[in-house]
Amino acid sequence: MDLVTIAKEKKEIITKEQAQEVVDLRNKLKALKTEIEASYKPIIEQAYKAHREAIAKMNEHLKPVEEAIRCLDKSLADFQKRQEEEARRKALEEYEKKKREEEERKLSLAETLAKVGLQEEADRMLETDTHVVVEVEKPKVEGISFLEIWKFEITDESLLPREYLMPDEKKIGQVVRATKGTLSIPGVKIYKEKIARG
């Protein structure tokens, strides 16, 4: 039976002799682990070195291409923004024109109603809101689409609501280990675990 299988079958240690057997088995497994790591380490290091070299070479060629793409993307985004602003401006002009025309039409109709003695209807017509619908043309550049990415910048950390704050687990761990649990930290349960070493 191999060492791993034997180790997995060890359930409960009752006697000192059993504990010593487990320690011996553990030491054999640790030696086996070291041997396995040592046999694969040169292969892994060689593969890792080749990987790093390949990545470095690839990045030499990719970097200028990616910079060029970013430059073009910015130009396209700027163009798209200008096109959208122009489309909004035109839509606003169209809206104002249609609204004016509709108000003139209502006024003319109200005057006609008043002339024929229907003053109440004329007044009601003038009191109603003028509704005008204008479609905003969405400019499109063939072959590319734009994704809106919402970003943020923290301007004053002291104003952040609590739900956006993150505990510094590294610092908490350092304090707990340094004080060996003698310092209480509100909201933190401090406990210890025993781990076999050797």
Short mmCIF file of the C-alpha atoms (twelve columns), coordinates in Angstrom:
data_MODEL
# 
_entry.id   MODEL 
# 
loop_
_atom_site.group_PDB 
_atom_site.id 
_atom_site.type_symbol 
_atom_site.label_atom_id 
_atom_site.label_alt_id 
_atom_site.label_comp_id 
_atom_site.label_asym_id 
_atom_site.label_seq_id 
_atom_site.Cartn_x 
_atom_site.Cartn_y 
_atom_site.Cartn_z 
_atom_site.pdbx_PDB_model_num 
ATOM 1   C CA . MET A 1   0.000   0.000  0.000   1 
ATOM 2   C CA . ASP A 2   1.365   3.457  -0.866  1 
ATOM 3   C CA . LEU A 3   2.060   6.147  1.733   1 
ATOM 4   C CA . VAL A 4   -0.801  8.413  0.623   1 
ATOM 5   C CA . THR A 5   -3.370  5.641  0.993   1 
ATOM 6   C CA . ILE A 6   -1.966  4.676  4.389   1 
ATOM 7   C CA . ALA A 7   -2.113  8.311  5.516   1 
ATOM 8   C CA . LYS A 8   -5.710  8.685  4.406   1 
ATOM 9   C CA . GLU A 9   -6.707  5.592  6.365   1 
ATOM 10  C CA . LYS A 10  -5.306  6.986  9.626   1 
ATOM 11  C CA . LYS A 11  -8.348  8.318  11.410  1 
ATOM 12  C CA . GLU A 12  -7.912  8.712  15.128  1 
ATOM 13  C CA . ILE A 13  -4.755  8.542  17.191  1 
ATOM 14  C CA . ILE A 14  -5.277  6.911  20.557  1 
ATOM 15  C CA . THR A 15  -1.853  5.819  21.770  1 
ATOM 16  C CA . LYS A 16  1.549   7.454  21.871  1 
ATOM 17  C CA . GLU A 17  2.884   4.712  19.602  1 
ATOM 18  C CA . GLN A 18  0.211   5.504  17.016  1 
ATOM 19  C CA . ALA A 19  1.112   9.177  17.248  1 
ATOM 20  C CA . GLN A 20  4.773   8.309  16.625  1 
ATOM 21  C CA . GLU A 21  3.776   6.161  13.635  1 
ATOM 22  C CA . VAL A 22  1.836   9.109  12.227  1 
ATOM 23  C CA . VAL A 23  4.819   11.421 12.758  1 
ATOM 24  C CA . ASP A 24  7.075   8.933  10.956  1 
ATOM 25  C CA . LEU A 25  4.561   8.576  8.121   1 
ATOM 26  C CA . ARG A 26  4.227   12.342 7.909   1 
ATOM 27  C CA . ASN A 27  8.004   12.727 7.684   1 
ATOM 28  C CA . LYS A 28  8.141   10.155 4.878   1 
ATOM 29  C CA . LEU A 29  5.384   12.004 3.021   1 
ATOM 30  C CA . LYS A 30  7.195   15.322 3.477   1 
ATOM 31  C CA . ALA A 31  10.378  13.744 2.102   1 
ATOM 32  C CA . LEU A 32  8.397   12.373 -0.838  1 
ATOM 33  C CA . LYS A 33  6.878   15.811 -1.415  1 
ATOM 34  C CA . THR A 34  10.343  17.389 -1.441  1 
ATOM 35  C CA . GLU A 35  11.565  14.743 -3.882  1 
ATOM 36  C CA . ILE A 36  8.605   15.302 -6.240  1 
ATOM 37  C CA . GLU A 37  9.060   19.076 -6.126  1 
ATOM 38  C CA . ALA A 38  12.794  18.735 -6.778  1 
ATOM 39  C CA . SER A 39  12.239  16.493 -9.787  1 
ATOM 40  C CA . TYR A 40  9.729   18.860 -11.404 1 
ATOM 41  C CA . LYS A 41  11.332  22.153 -10.416 1 
ATOM 42  C CA . PRO A 42  13.851  22.321 -13.315 1 
ATOM 43  C CA . ILE A 43  11.133  21.496 -15.843 1 
ATOM 44  C CA . ILE A 44  8.821   24.138 -14.387 1 
ATOM 45  C CA . GLU A 45  11.594  26.737 -14.236 1 
ATOM 46  C CA . GLN A 46  12.562  26.066 -17.839 1 
ATOM 47  C CA . ALA A 47  8.960   26.272 -19.003 1 
ATOM 48  C CA . TYR A 48  8.388   29.420 -16.962 1 
ATOM 49  C CA . LYS A 49  11.512  31.037 -18.392 1 
ATOM 50  C CA . ALA A 50  10.413  30.172 -21.935 1 
ATOM 51  C CA . HIS A 51  6.942   31.491 -21.152 1 
ATOM 52  C CA . ARG A 52  8.336   34.789 -19.823 1 
ATOM 53  C CA . GLU A 53  10.576  35.187 -22.868 1 
ATOM 54  C CA . ALA A 54  7.697   34.489 -25.247 1 
ATOM 55  C CA . ILE A 55  5.455   36.964 -23.428 1 
ATOM 56  C CA . ALA A 56  8.198   39.607 -23.506 1 
ATOM 57  C CA . LYS A 57  8.728   39.117 -27.249 1 
ATOM 58  C CA . MET A 58  5.009   39.207 -27.917 1 
ATOM 59  C CA . ASN A 59  4.645   42.387 -25.854 1 
ATOM 60  C CA . GLU A 60  7.426   44.065 -27.843 1 
ATOM 61  C CA . HIS A 61  5.266   43.684 -30.928 1 
ATOM 62  C CA . LEU A 62  1.907   44.191 -29.243 1 
ATOM 63  C CA . LYS A 63  2.664   47.393 -27.360 1 
ATOM 64  C CA . PRO A 64  2.906   49.724 -30.377 1 
ATOM 65  C CA . VAL A 65  -0.115  48.063 -31.989 1 
ATOM 66  C CA . GLU A 66  -2.197  48.455 -28.836 1 
ATOM 67  C CA . GLU A 67  -1.109  52.086 -28.490 1 
ATOM 68  C CA . ALA A 68  -2.142  52.732 -32.088 1 
ATOM 69  C CA . ILE A 69  -5.511  51.070 -31.485 1 
ATOM 70  C CA . ARG A 70  -6.062  53.167 -28.339 1 
ATOM 71  C CA . CYS A 71  -5.211  56.306 -30.306 1 
ATOM 72  C CA . LEU A 72  -7.685  55.404 -33.047 1 
ATOM 73  C CA . ASP A 73  -10.328 54.447 -30.490 1 
ATOM 74  C CA . LYS A 74  -10.004 57.841 -28.845 1 
ATOM 75  C CA . SER A 75  -10.314 59.568 -32.211 1 
ATOM 76  C CA . LEU A 76  -13.398 57.513 -33.029 1 
ATOM 77  C CA . ALA A 77  -14.938 58.170 -29.614 1 
ATOM 78  C CA . ASP A 78  -14.301 61.904 -29.992 1 
ATOM 79  C CA . PHE A 79  -15.851 61.836 -33.462 1 
ATOM 80  C CA . GLN A 80  -18.856 59.890 -32.188 1 
ATOM 81  C CA . LYS A 81  -19.297 62.345 -29.325 1 
ATOM 82  C CA . ARG A 82  -19.263 65.292 -31.729 1 
ATOM 83  C CA . GLN A 83  -21.752 63.525 -33.990 1 
ATOM 84  C CA . GLU A 84  -24.085 62.828 -31.080 1 
ATOM 85  C CA . GLU A 85  -23.839 66.421 -29.880 1 
ATOM 86  C CA . GLU A 86  -24.653 67.642 -33.390 1 
ATOM 87  C CA . ALA A 87  -27.597 65.233 -33.611 1 
ATOM 88  C CA . ARG A 88  -28.905 66.486 -30.252 1 
ATOM 89  C CA . ARG A 89  -28.481 70.098 -31.376 1 
ATOM 90  C CA . LYS A 90  -30.403 69.409 -34.594 1 
ATOM 91  C CA . ALA A 91  -33.106 67.558 -32.686 1 
ATOM 92  C CA . LEU A 92  -33.467 70.481 -30.295 1 
ATOM 93  C CA . GLU A 93  -33.753 72.910 -33.206 1 
ATOM 94  C CA . GLU A 94  -36.345 70.641 -34.825 1 
ATOM 95  C CA . TYR A 95  -38.220 70.390 -31.530 1 
ATOM 96  C CA . GLU A 96  -38.289 74.158 -31.059 1 
ATOM 97  C CA . LYS A 97  -39.411 74.666 -34.667 1 
ATOM 98  C CA . LYS A 98  -42.205 72.091 -34.389 1 
ATOM 99  C CA . LYS A 99  -43.287 73.480 -31.032 1 
ATOM 100 C CA . ARG A 100 -43.465 77.002 -32.475 1 
ATOM 101 C CA . GLU A 101 -45.462 75.734 -35.438 1 
ATOM 102 C CA . GLU A 102 -47.819 73.804 -33.167 1 
ATOM 103 C CA . GLU A 103 -48.322 76.815 -30.901 1 
ATOM 104 C CA . GLU A 104 -48.996 79.018 -33.935 1 
ATOM 105 C CA . ARG A 105 -51.491 76.443 -35.209 1 
ATOM 106 C CA . LYS A 106 -53.208 76.336 -31.807 1 
ATOM 107 C CA . LEU A 107 -53.305 80.129 -31.634 1 
ATOM 108 C CA . SER A 108 -54.766 80.369 -35.116 1 
ATOM 109 C CA . LEU A 109 -57.365 77.738 -34.312 1 
ATOM 110 C CA . ALA A 110 -58.187 79.464 -31.005 1 
ATOM 111 C CA . GLU A 111 -58.656 82.778 -32.831 1 
ATOM 112 C CA . THR A 112 -60.984 81.083 -35.292 1 
ATOM 113 C CA . LEU A 113 -62.954 79.513 -32.435 1 
ATOM 114 C CA . ALA A 114 -63.191 82.874 -30.678 1 
ATOM 115 C CA . LYS A 115 -64.424 84.576 -33.866 1 
ATOM 116 C CA . VAL A 116 -67.279 82.108 -34.166 1 
ATOM 117 C CA . GLY A 117 -68.253 82.630 -30.531 1 
ATOM 118 C CA . LEU A 118 -66.596 79.621 -28.926 1 
ATOM 119 C CA . GLN A 119 -64.387 81.545 -26.505 1 
ATOM 120 C CA . GLU A 120 -64.378 78.831 -23.807 1 
ATOM 121 C CA . GLU A 121 -63.122 76.225 -26.274 1 
ATOM 122 C CA . ALA A 122 -60.536 78.700 -27.528 1 
ATOM 123 C CA . ASP A 123 -59.336 79.366 -23.972 1 
ATOM 124 C CA . ARG A 124 -59.163 75.637 -23.212 1 
ATOM 125 C CA . MET A 125 -57.160 75.043 -26.353 1 
ATOM 126 C CA . LEU A 126 -54.649 77.717 -25.387 1 
ATOM 127 C CA . GLU A 127 -54.348 76.286 -21.865 1 
ATOM 128 C CA . THR A 128 -53.442 72.777 -23.039 1 
ATOM 129 C CA . ASP A 129 -49.793 71.849 -23.220 1 
ATOM 130 C CA . THR A 130 -48.142 71.676 -26.585 1 
ATOM 131 C CA . HIS A 131 -46.779 68.200 -27.240 1 
ATOM 132 C CA . VAL A 132 -44.156 67.715 -29.885 1 
ATOM 133 C CA . VAL A 133 -42.173 64.546 -30.551 1 
ATOM 134 C CA . VAL A 134 -38.807 64.642 -32.249 1 
ATOM 135 C CA . GLU A 135 -36.623 61.605 -32.806 1 
ATOM 136 C CA . VAL A 136 -32.936 62.032 -32.082 1 
ATOM 137 C CA . GLU A 137 -30.913 60.458 -34.841 1 
ATOM 138 C CA . LYS A 138 -28.247 58.168 -33.454 1 
ATOM 139 C CA . PRO A 139 -25.170 58.526 -35.618 1 
ATOM 140 C CA . LYS A 140 -23.406 55.284 -36.396 1 
ATOM 141 C CA . VAL A 141 -20.002 54.469 -37.797 1 
ATOM 142 C CA . GLU A 142 -20.006 51.226 -39.776 1 
ATOM 143 C CA . GLY A 143 -17.799 48.483 -38.403 1 
ATOM 144 C CA . ILE A 144 -17.550 49.723 -34.841 1 
ATOM 145 C CA . SER A 145 -19.746 50.092 -31.826 1 
ATOM 146 C CA . PHE A 146 -19.256 52.098 -28.692 1 
ATOM 147 C CA . LEU A 147 -19.556 50.862 -25.159 1 
ATOM 148 C CA . GLU A 148 -20.283 53.277 -22.350 1 
ATOM 149 C CA . ILE A 149 -18.065 52.565 -19.383 1 
ATOM 150 C CA . TRP A 150 -19.025 54.290 -16.176 1 
ATOM 151 C CA . LYS A 151 -16.064 55.139 -14.000 1 
ATOM 152 C CA . PHE A 152 -15.501 56.909 -10.723 1 
ATOM 153 C CA . GLU A 153 -12.930 58.816 -8.768  1 
ATOM 154 C CA . ILE A 154 -13.002 59.082 -4.997  1 
ATOM 155 C CA . THR A 155 -12.730 62.739 -4.107  1 
ATOM 156 C CA . ASP A 156 -13.180 62.536 -0.322  1 
ATOM 157 C CA . GLU A 157 -12.852 59.191 1.466   1 
ATOM 158 C CA . SER A 158 -14.276 60.612 4.673   1 
ATOM 159 C CA . LEU A 159 -17.661 61.064 2.998   1 
ATOM 160 C CA . LEU A 160 -17.955 57.484 1.757   1 
ATOM 161 C CA . PRO A 161 -20.891 55.540 3.236   1 
ATOM 162 C CA . ARG A 162 -19.906 52.558 5.384   1 
ATOM 163 C CA . GLU A 163 -21.127 49.991 2.839   1 
ATOM 164 C CA . TYR A 164 -18.380 51.150 0.465   1 
ATOM 165 C CA . LEU A 165 -15.576 50.665 2.976   1 
ATOM 166 C CA . MET A 166 -13.518 47.467 3.039   1 
ATOM 167 C CA . PRO A 167 -11.830 45.998 6.125   1 
ATOM 168 C CA . ASP A 168 -8.041  45.760 5.928   1 
ATOM 169 C CA . GLU A 169 -7.764  42.026 6.604   1 
ATOM 170 C CA . LYS A 170 -3.997  42.073 6.252   1 
ATOM 171 C CA . LYS A 171 -3.655  44.690 8.970   1 
ATOM 172 C CA . ILE A 172 -6.188  42.898 11.187  1 
ATOM 173 C CA . GLY A 173 -4.207  39.670 10.795  1 
ATOM 174 C CA . GLN A 174 -0.953  41.434 11.678  1 
ATOM 175 C CA . VAL A 175 -2.473  42.919 14.837  1 
ATOM 176 C CA . VAL A 176 -4.037  39.600 15.883  1 
ATOM 177 C CA . ARG A 177 -0.751  37.723 15.389  1 
ATOM 178 C CA . ALA A 178 1.328   40.419 17.075  1 
ATOM 179 C CA . THR A 179 -0.919  40.620 20.133  1 
ATOM 180 C CA . LYS A 180 -1.718  36.876 20.151  1 
ATOM 181 C CA . GLY A 181 -5.380  37.705 20.572  1 
ATOM 182 C CA . THR A 182 -4.960  39.923 23.621  1 
ATOM 183 C CA . LEU A 183 -6.263  42.980 21.797  1 
ATOM 184 C CA . SER A 184 -9.978  42.958 21.098  1 
ATOM 185 C CA . ILE A 185 -11.138 44.408 17.785  1 
ATOM 186 C CA . PRO A 186 -14.853 45.262 17.628  1 
ATOM 187 C CA . GLY A 187 -16.617 43.174 14.999  1 
ATOM 188 C CA . VAL A 188 -13.774 40.645 14.783  1 
ATOM 189 C CA . LYS A 189 -13.775 37.162 16.311  1 
ATOM 190 C CA . ILE A 190 -10.231 36.197 17.267  1 
ATOM 191 C CA . TYR A 191 -9.346  32.516 17.594  1 
ATOM 192 C CA . LYS A 192 -6.369  30.221 17.210  1 
ATOM 193 C CA . GLU A 193 -5.791  26.996 15.345  1 
ATOM 194 C CA . LYS A 194 -3.150  24.373 15.895  1 
ATOM 195 C CA . ILE A 195 -1.265  23.204 12.834  1 
ATOM 196 C CA . ALA A 196 1.243   20.357 12.846  1 
ATOM 197 C CA . ARG A 197 4.798   21.362 11.960  1 
ATOM 198 C CA . GLY A 198 8.052   19.548 11.731  1 
# 
